[in-house]
Amino acid sequence: KTNPEGGVAYNTCDEPTTSIRYECLREGMEDVRHMLLLANLLERNKDKISGGLRTRCEEFLRSAPENVVVNFPHKSELADEARLKAAALTVEVKKELGEIKK
């Protein structure tokens, strides 16, 4: 059963409880934040990042959102994998820039 106009939180006896819809929205916003962090890092440091790493990051940023949202929307594990890959690529870029020790 679906409820397209349902709430994002429900009242319980003690305190409000978030809905699954809210949790999905929160996770999606975090995913966007991870992607933007990586994209901004690439943009600010274009000339300092090696070509191979830059290409992998750009390809990831180009393909991951479409794969998670459009091509395979019912495979929740893809969103988890994309989140981990965005974080790993961000760390790799920061290591190359010397912002994180190797």
C-alpha positions as CSV (number, residue, x, y, z in Angstrom):
1,K,0.0,0.0,0.0
2,T,1.4,3.4,-0.9
3,N,0.6,6.9,0.4
4,P,2.1,9.5,-1.9
5,E,1.0,12.3,0.4
6,G,2.0,10.7,3.7
7,G,3.9,12.4,6.4
8,V,7.6,12.2,7.2
9,A,7.1,11.7,10.9
10,Y,4.5,10.2,13.1
11,N,3.4,10.8,16.7
12,T,3.9,8.0,19.1
13,C,3.1,7.8,22.8
14,D,6.5,9.3,23.8
15,E,8.0,11.1,20.9
16,P,7.8,11.6,17.2
17,T,9.1,8.8,15.0
18,T,10.5,9.3,11.5
19,S,9.0,7.5,8.6
20,I,10.8,5.4,6.0
21,R,10.1,8.2,3.5
22,Y,12.0,10.6,5.8
23,E,14.9,8.2,6.3
24,C,15.2,7.8,2.5
25,L,15.1,11.5,2.0
26,R,17.8,12.0,4.6
27,E,20.1,9.4,3.0
28,G,19.5,10.9,-0.4
29,M,20.5,14.3,0.8
30,E,23.7,12.9,2.4
31,D,24.5,11.2,-0.9
32,V,24.1,14.5,-2.8
33,R,26.4,16.1,-0.2
34,H,29.1,13.4,-0.8
35,M,28.8,13.9,-4.6
36,L,29.0,17.7,-4.3
37,L,32.0,17.4,-2.0
38,L,33.8,15.3,-4.6
39,A,32.7,17.5,-7.5
40,N,33.8,20.7,-5.8
41,L,37.1,19.2,-4.8
42,L,37.8,18.2,-8.4
43,E,36.7,21.6,-9.7
44,R,39.0,23.6,-7.2
45,N,42.0,21.3,-7.9
46,K,41.7,20.4,-11.6
47,D,45.4,20.9,-12.3
48,K,46.7,19.2,-9.2
49,I,44.9,15.8,-9.6
50,S,46.5,13.2,-11.8
51,G,44.6,12.4,-15.0
52,G,43.7,8.8,-14.1
53,L,42.2,9.7,-10.7
54,R,40.4,12.7,-12.2
55,T,39.0,10.5,-15.0
56,R,37.7,7.9,-12.5
57,C,36.1,10.6,-10.4
58,E,34.4,12.3,-13.3
59,E,33.1,9.0,-14.6
60,F,31.8,8.1,-11.2
61,L,30.1,11.4,-10.8
62,R,28.6,11.1,-14.3
63,S,27.3,7.5,-14.0
64,A,26.5,6.9,-10.3
65,P,23.4,9.1,-9.9
66,E,21.8,7.8,-13.1
67,N,22.5,4.2,-12.1
68,V,21.1,4.6,-8.6
69,V,18.1,6.7,-9.4
70,V,17.1,5.9,-13.0
71,N,18.6,2.6,-14.2
72,F,18.3,0.5,-11.0
73,P,16.1,2.3,-8.5
74,H,15.0,-0.8,-6.7
75,K,18.5,-2.0,-5.9
76,S,19.2,-0.3,-2.6
77,E,22.7,-1.8,-2.4
78,L,23.8,0.3,-5.4
79,A,23.1,3.5,-3.3
80,D,25.2,2.1,-0.5
81,E,28.0,1.2,-2.9
82,A,27.9,4.6,-4.5
83,R,28.1,6.3,-1.1
84,L,31.1,4.3,-0.2
85,K,32.8,4.9,-3.5
86,A,32.2,8.6,-3.3
87,A,33.8,8.6,0.2
88,A,36.7,6.5,-1.0
89,L,37.4,8.7,-4.1
90,T,37.2,11.8,-1.9
91,V,39.8,10.4,0.5
92,E,42.0,9.3,-2.5
93,V,41.8,12.9,-3.9
94,K,42.6,14.4,-0.6
95,K,45.6,12.1,-0.1
96,E,46.9,13.1,-3.5
97,L,46.5,16.8,-2.6
98,G,48.3,16.2,0.7
99,E,45.3,17.1,2.8
100,I,45.3,13.6,4.4
101,K,48.5,11.7,5.2
102,K,49.0,8.6,3.1
